[in-house]
Amino acid sequence: MSVDTPRPVSAATPPAEVTYDHLIIPPHWRRPEDSVAGAPNPLFPSVDGPAHPASGPYPMTGPLLVGTTARAFVKLDDIIRLSAEDKAVIDARRDEAERALRAIFPPRCALPLVGVATIGSAGRDTMIRPLDEVDIFAVFSAANSAWKRFRWDSRDLLLCVRNAIGGDRVQTIGTRGQALRVVYDTPPDVHLVPAFDHPRAGYVMPDRIGGWLPTRPERHASWTEDLGPRVISAVRLLKAWNRVCGSRLRSFHIEALAGTVLAGRGLNPRQALATVFRHMDEVGLSMTDPADVGGDLSTYLRPDDLGALGESVRMARAYSEKAVAAEGDGRHEEAVALWATIFGPEFPTFG
């Protein structure tokens, strides 16, 4: 179907009115009653503010550097966290996407662009190396009858943006929602997520069947930032462990699980890992979206994934608890060896 094909509009709806009445928006995470489309939002900094929020590296000083085991973990964090060069590439991808989209979708066009933001783990400073993809959020205004044009089939929005960008390097992808993958000659590729600025829900993005999914990436970013540098470091470490175990857990699922378990506990990264492994072993992998946007984040896991993860979690719990005890007794060489069993050859050697 062409994106220009008009959709039927209810006679009860005035032609110039933008409505989202067919969307079910949970009342506990709606925007304020006086909010309107295009209202200031922390996802898009003001013109007078910084172009990008400040991000790491966080200073690793004081007790975190005491002892050989702690130093090994600082080395591992340095290995897996994104470098300054990686972050510069992310900013360049975002800036390039914004320049291109603003040229294609100017303010007075039929589909005006509101703003572009880096989201996902790259935007929350929880991504680990290698840098292979960047999630870019492209938000469009519902003004100029844009919502009436696309409201009945969100796939038309994807098609419109894809055709406007053009080229064979743009692919449609998605698991829960849908996005456009823009392939580059060298990593990272860009996952471009088009969405509408919703006056009550925040934003709505295309799902896989032509409907719309409410989303609030700024809530996720704010929640993650509030966890603090120690918890964020533990999140990155858990992602490194997950990669060793076959990458069965999704990135944000790990963030939500670790952040919910560790928030406010003040544990060092080794204690934090042992605590999360114990929770996963005793309580399980079920975890509700901490920003109250989605439901259970573990529903994607298949039975064979759960079986393999259960074995990996039990081993990680046993070795991490022994490693924490060994470090507490001053047996750092033993502690480092135990952690190396969990993290594999990437873990720094003793000494």
SEVEX-876756 format. One record per residue (C-alpha): x, y, z; residue in three letters. Coordinates in steps of 0.25 Angstrom, whole numbers, plus 5000, padded with zeros to 4 digits. Layout:
<r <X, Y, Z>, Ala>
...
This chain:
<r <5000, 5000, 5000>, Met>
<r <5005, 5014, 4997>, Ser>
<r <5008, 5023, 5008>, Val>
<r <5000, 5034, 5001>, Asp>
<r <4987, 5025, 5001>, Thr>
<r <4977, 5032, 5010>, Pro>
<r <4971, 5024, 5021>, Arg>
<r <4957, 5025, 5026>, Pro>
<r <4955, 5035, 5037>, Val>
<r <4943, 5034, 5046>, Ser>
<r <4932, 5044, 5044>, Ala>
<r <4932, 5047, 5059>, Ala>
<r <4947, 5052, 5058>, Thr>
<r <4949, 5066, 5052>, Pro>
<r <4958, 5066, 5040>, Pro>
<r <4969, 5075, 5047>, Ala>
<r <4969, 5068, 5060>, Glu>
<r <4981, 5059, 5064>, Val>
<r <4975, 5047, 5072>, Thr>
<r <4981, 5034, 5078>, Tyr>
<r <4969, 5029, 5084>, Asp>
<r <4971, 5015, 5079>, His>
<r <4984, 5013, 5087>, Leu>
<r <4983, 5007, 5101>, Ile>
<r <4993, 5016, 5109>, Ile>
<r <4995, 5011, 5124>, Pro>
<r <4991, 5023, 5133>, Pro>
<r <5002, 5022, 5142>, His>
<r <5013, 5026, 5132>, Trp>
<r <5005, 5036, 5124>, Arg>
<r <5010, 5050, 5122>, Arg>
<r <5004, 5061, 5130>, Pro>
<r <4990, 5065, 5126>, Glu>
<r <4995, 5079, 5121>, Asp>
<r <5006, 5072, 5112>, Ser>
<r <5005, 5075, 5097>, Val>
<r <5012, 5069, 5085>, Ala>
<r <5026, 5076, 5084>, Gly>
<r <5027, 5080, 5099>, Ala>
<r <5041, 5080, 5105>, Pro>
<r <5046, 5067, 5108>, Asn>
<r <5060, 5062, 5114>, Pro>
<r <5061, 5053, 5102>, Leu>
<r <5065, 5065, 5093>, Phe>
<r <5073, 5076, 5100>, Pro>
<r <5069, 5090, 5098>, Ser>
<r <5077, 5098, 5088>, Val>
<r <5084, 5106, 5099>, Asp>
<r <5088, 5093, 5106>, Gly>
<r <5099, 5083, 5103>, Pro>
<r <5098, 5075, 5090>, Ala>
<r <5100, 5062, 5097>, His>
<r <5099, 5058, 5112>, Pro>
<r <5112, 5056, 5118>, Ala>
<r <5116, 5042, 5119>, Ser>
<r <5127, 5034, 5126>, Gly>
<r <5137, 5029, 5128>, Pro>
<r <5134, 5030, 5143>, Tyr>
<r <5146, 5032, 5153>, Pro>
<r <5150, 5018, 5159>, Met>
<r <5157, 5023, 5172>, Thr>
<r <5157, 5020, 5186>, Gly>
<r <5153, 5006, 5191>, Pro>
<r <5151, 5001, 5177>, Leu>
<r <5166, 5000, 5174>, Leu>
<r <5170, 4994, 5187>, Val>
<r <5175, 4979, 5185>, Gly>
<r <5179, 4971, 5173>, Thr>
<r <5165, 4966, 5170>, Thr>
<r <5159, 4980, 5170>, Ala>
<r <5170, 4984, 5160>, Arg>
<r <5167, 4972, 5151>, Ala>
<r <5153, 4977, 5150>, Phe>
<r <5157, 4991, 5147>, Val>
<r <5165, 4985, 5136>, Lys>
<r <5154, 4977, 5131>, Leu>
<r <5144, 4989, 5131>, Asp>
<r <5155, 4997, 5123>, Asp>
<r <5155, 4986, 5113>, Ile>
<r <5140, 4984, 5111>, Ile>
<r <5135, 4998, 5112>, Arg>
<r <5134, 5008, 5100>, Leu>
<r <5146, 5016, 5098>, Ser>
<r <5146, 5031, 5095>, Ala>
<r <5148, 5028, 5080>, Glu>
<r <5136, 5018, 5081>, Asp>
<r <5127, 5029, 5087>, Lys>
<r <5132, 5039, 5076>, Ala>
<r <5127, 5029, 5066>, Val>
<r <5114, 5028, 5072>, Ile>
<r <5112, 5043, 5073>, Asp>
<r <5117, 5044, 5058>, Ala>
<r <5106, 5034, 5054>, Arg>
<r <5095, 5042, 5062>, Arg>
<r <5099, 5055, 5056>, Asp>
<r <5100, 5049, 5042>, Glu>
<r <5086, 5043, 5044>, Ala>
<r <5080, 5056, 5049>, Glu>
<r <5086, 5064, 5037>, Arg>
<r <5081, 5055, 5027>, Ala>
<r <5067, 5054, 5033>, Leu>
<r <5065, 5069, 5036>, Arg>
<r <5069, 5071, 5021>, Ala>
<r <5058, 5061, 5017>, Ile>
<r <5048, 5064, 5027>, Phe>
<r <5048, 5079, 5029>, Pro>
<r <5038, 5087, 5039>, Pro>
<r <5028, 5090, 5028>, Arg>
<r <5028, 5077, 5021>, Cys>
<r <5016, 5067, 5022>, Ala>
<r <5025, 5058, 5032>, Leu>
<r <5033, 5068, 5041>, Pro>
<r <5044, 5063, 5049>, Leu>
<r <5044, 5067, 5064>, Val>
<r <5058, 5062, 5068>, Gly>
<r <5068, 5051, 5068>, Val>
<r <5074, 5044, 5080>, Ala>
<r <5084, 5032, 5083>, Thr>
<r <5076, 5022, 5091>, Ile>
<r <5079, 5008, 5095>, Gly>
<r <5091, 5003, 5103>, Ser>
<r <5100, 5013, 5095>, Ala>
<r <5091, 5024, 5100>, Gly>
<r <5092, 5019, 5114>, Arg>
<r <5107, 5016, 5115>, Asp>
<r <5104, 5001, 5117>, Thr>
<r <5109, 4996, 5104>, Met>
<r <5122, 4988, 5103>, Ile>
<r <5132, 4986, 5092>, Arg>
<r <5132, 4983, 5081>, Pro>
<r <5123, 4994, 5076>, Leu>
<r <5115, 4988, 5065>, Asp>
<r <5102, 4996, 5065>, Glu>
<r <5096, 5009, 5070>, Val>
<r <5081, 5011, 5073>, Asp>
<r <5076, 5024, 5068>, Ile>
<r <5062, 5030, 5071>, Phe>
<r <5056, 5038, 5060>, Ala>
<r <5043, 5045, 5065>, Val>
<r <5033, 5052, 5056>, Phe>
<r <5022, 5062, 5059>, Ser>
<r <5008, 5058, 5058>, Ala>
<r <5005, 5072, 5052>, Ala>
<r <5001, 5074, 5038>, Asn>
<r <4992, 5062, 5038>, Ser>
<r <5004, 5053, 5039>, Ala>
<r <4997, 5044, 5049>, Trp>
<r <4984, 5042, 5041>, Lys>
<r <4993, 5038, 5029>, Arg>
<r <5000, 5027, 5037>, Phe>
<r <4991, 5023, 5049>, Arg>
<r <4985, 5011, 5042>, Trp>
<r <4997, 5004, 5038>, Asp>
<r <5011, 5007, 5045>, Ser>
<r <5018, 5000, 5034>, Arg>
<r <5015, 5011, 5025>, Asp>
<r <5024, 5020, 5034>, Leu>
<r <5035, 5011, 5032>, Leu>
<r <5033, 5010, 5017>, Leu>
<r <5032, 5025, 5016>, Cys>
<r <5045, 5027, 5024>, Val>
<r <5052, 5016, 5017>, Arg>
<r <5049, 5021, 5003>, Asn>
<r <5053, 5035, 5007>, Ala>
<r <5066, 5030, 5011>, Ile>
<r <5068, 5021, 4999>, Gly>
<r <5078, 5011, 4995>, Gly>
<r <5081, 4996, 4997>, Asp>
<r <5087, 4998, 5010>, Arg>
<r <5074, 5000, 5018>, Val>
<r <5067, 4988, 5023>, Gln>
<r <5055, 4986, 5032>, Thr>
<r <5058, 4979, 5045>, Ile>
<r <5051, 4976, 5058>, Gly>
<r <5048, 4967, 5069>, Thr>
<r <5037, 4974, 5078>, Arg>
<r <5036, 4987, 5070>, Gly>
<r <5042, 4990, 5057>, Gln>
<r <5053, 4999, 5052>, Ala>
<r <5062, 5001, 5040>, Leu>
<r <5076, 4996, 5039>, Arg>
<r <5085, 5006, 5032>, Val>
<r <5098, 4998, 5028>, Val>
<r <5111, 5004, 5027>, Tyr>
<r <5124, 5000, 5021>, Asp>
<r <5130, 4999, 5035>, Thr>
<r <5124, 4997, 5048>, Pro>
<r <5115, 5001, 5055>, Pro>
<r <5102, 5000, 5047>, Asp>
<r <5091, 5009, 5051>, Val>
<r <5077, 5004, 5056>, His>
<r <5068, 5015, 5053>, Leu>
<r <5055, 5015, 5061>, Val>
<r <5044, 5024, 5055>, Pro>
<r <5034, 5029, 5065>, Ala>
<r <5023, 5039, 5067>, Phe>
<r <5023, 5049, 5078>, Asp>
<r <5010, 5045, 5086>, His>
<r <5004, 5056, 5094>, Pro>
<r <5000, 5047, 5105>, Arg>
<r <5009, 5034, 5104>, Ala>
<r <5022, 5040, 5101>, Gly>
<r <5025, 5033, 5088>, Tyr>
<r <5019, 5022, 5079>, Val>
<r <5027, 5013, 5070>, Met>
<r <5023, 5003, 5060>, Pro>
<r <5021, 4989, 5064>, Asp>
<r <5022, 4977, 5055>, Arg>
<r <5008, 4976, 5051>, Ile>
<r <5005, 4990, 5047>, Gly>
<r <5001, 4995, 5061>, Gly>
<r <5008, 5004, 5070>, Trp>
<r <5016, 5002, 5083>, Leu>
<r <5017, 5013, 5094>, Pro>
<r <5031, 5015, 5098>, Thr>
<r <5039, 5025, 5107>, Arg>
<r <5054, 5024, 5105>, Pro>
<r <5056, 5036, 5113>, Glu>
<r <5051, 5029, 5125>, Arg>
<r <5060, 5017, 5123>, His>
<r <5072, 5026, 5122>, Ala>
<r <5068, 5034, 5135>, Ser>
<r <5066, 5021, 5142>, Trp>
<r <5080, 5016, 5138>, Thr>
<r <5087, 5028, 5141>, Glu>
<r <5081, 5029, 5155>, Asp>
<r <5087, 5015, 5158>, Leu>
<r <5101, 5021, 5159>, Gly>
<r <5115, 5017, 5154>, Pro>
<r <5117, 5004, 5162>, Arg>
<r <5104, 4998, 5157>, Val>
<r <5106, 5002, 5143>, Ile>
<r <5120, 4996, 5144>, Ser>
<r <5113, 4983, 5149>, Ala>
<r <5104, 4984, 5137>, Val>
<r <5115, 4984, 5127>, Arg>
<r <5122, 4973, 5134>, Leu>
<r <5109, 4964, 5134>, Leu>
<r <5108, 4967, 5119>, Lys>
<r <5122, 4962, 5117>, Ala>
<r <5118, 4949, 5125>, Trp>
<r <5106, 4948, 5116>, Asn>
<r <5114, 4948, 5104>, Arg>
<r <5123, 4937, 5109>, Val>
<r <5111, 4929, 5111>, Cys>
<r <5105, 4930, 5097>, Gly>
<r <5098, 4944, 5098>, Ser>
<r <5085, 4938, 5102>, Arg>
<r <5080, 4950, 5110>, Leu>
<r <5076, 4963, 5104>, Arg>
<r <5084, 4975, 5107>, Ser>
<r <5072, 4983, 5114>, Phe>
<r <5068, 4971, 5121>, His>
<r <5081, 4970, 5128>, Ile>
<r <5081, 4985, 5131>, Glu>
<r <5067, 4984, 5138>, Ala>
<r <5071, 4971, 5145>, Leu>
<r <5084, 4976, 5151>, Ala>
<r <5079, 4990, 5154>, Gly>
<r <5067, 4985, 5161>, Thr>
<r <5075, 4976, 5170>, Val>
<r <5086, 4985, 5173>, Leu>
<r <5080, 4999, 5174>, Ala>
<r <5084, 5006, 5187>, Gly>
<r <5092, 4994, 5192>, Arg>
<r <5106, 5001, 5191>, Gly>
<r <5113, 4988, 5187>, Leu>
<r <5126, 4987, 5180>, Asn>
<r <5126, 4981, 5166>, Pro>
<r <5130, 4967, 5171>, Arg>
<r <5120, 4967, 5182>, Gln>
<r <5110, 4972, 5172>, Ala>
<r <5112, 4961, 5162>, Leu>
<r <5111, 4950, 5173>, Ala>
<r <5098, 4956, 5178>, Thr>
<r <5092, 4957, 5164>, Val>
<r <5096, 4942, 5161>, Phe>
<r <5090, 4938, 5174>, Arg>
<r <5077, 4945, 5171>, His>
<r <5076, 4939, 5157>, Met>
<r <5079, 4925, 5163>, Asp>
<r <5069, 4926, 5174>, Glu>
<r <5058, 4936, 5169>, Val>
<r <5059, 4934, 5154>, Gly>
<r <5060, 4943, 5141>, Leu>
<r <5047, 4949, 5141>, Ser>
<r <5048, 4964, 5142>, Met>
<r <5037, 4975, 5140>, Thr>
<r <5042, 4988, 5132>, Asp>
<r <5047, 4997, 5143>, Pro>
<r <5041, 5009, 5135>, Ala>
<r <5027, 5003, 5135>, Asp>
<r <5027, 5003, 5120>, Val>
<r <5026, 4989, 5117>, Gly>
<r <5023, 4976, 5124>, Gly>
<r <5032, 4964, 5128>, Asp>
<r <5045, 4966, 5120>, Leu>
<r <5048, 4951, 5120>, Ser>
<r <5037, 4946, 5112>, Thr>
<r <5046, 4944, 5099>, Tyr>
<r <5054, 4933, 5106>, Leu>
<r <5052, 4919, 5100>, Arg>
<r <5052, 4906, 5108>, Pro>
<r <5066, 4902, 5103>, Asp>
<r <5071, 4916, 5106>, Asp>
<r <5066, 4915, 5120>, Leu>
<r <5072, 4901, 5122>, Gly>
<r <5086, 4906, 5117>, Ala>
<r <5085, 4919, 5125>, Leu>
<r <5082, 4911, 5138>, Gly>
<r <5094, 4903, 5137>, Glu>
<r <5103, 4916, 5134>, Ser>
<r <5096, 4923, 5146>, Val>
<r <5098, 4912, 5156>, Arg>
<r <5113, 4911, 5152>, Met>
<r <5115, 4926, 5152>, Ala>
<r <5108, 4927, 5166>, Arg>
<r <5117, 4916, 5172>, Ala>
<r <5130, 4922, 5167>, Tyr>
<r <5126, 4937, 5170>, Ser>
<r <5123, 4934, 5184>, Glu>
<r <5136, 4926, 5186>, Lys>
<r <5144, 4938, 5179>, Ala>
<r <5137, 4948, 5188>, Val>
<r <5141, 4940, 5201>, Ala>
<r <5155, 4938, 5196>, Ala>
<r <5157, 4953, 5193>, Glu>
<r <5152, 4955, 5207>, Gly>
<r <5162, 4946, 5213>, Asp>
<r <5173, 4953, 5205>, Gly>
<r <5175, 4941, 5195>, Arg>
<r <5175, 4950, 5183>, His>
<r <5182, 4940, 5173>, Glu>
<r <5171, 4930, 5176>, Glu>
<r <5160, 4940, 5175>, Ala>
<r <5165, 4944, 5161>, Val>
<r <5166, 4930, 5156>, Ala>
<r <5152, 4928, 5160>, Leu>
<r <5147, 4940, 5153>, Trp>
<r <5155, 4936, 5141>, Ala>
<r <5147, 4923, 5141>, Thr>
<r <5134, 4931, 5140>, Ile>
<r <5139, 4942, 5130>, Phe>
<r <5148, 4933, 5121>, Gly>
<r <5161, 4937, 5115>, Pro>
<r <5158, 4952, 5114>, Glu>
<r <5159, 4953, 5129>, Phe>
<r <5172, 4959, 5133>, Pro>
<r <5183, 4950, 5139>, Thr>
<r <5188, 4951, 5154>, Phe>
<r <5199, 4960, 5157>, Gly>
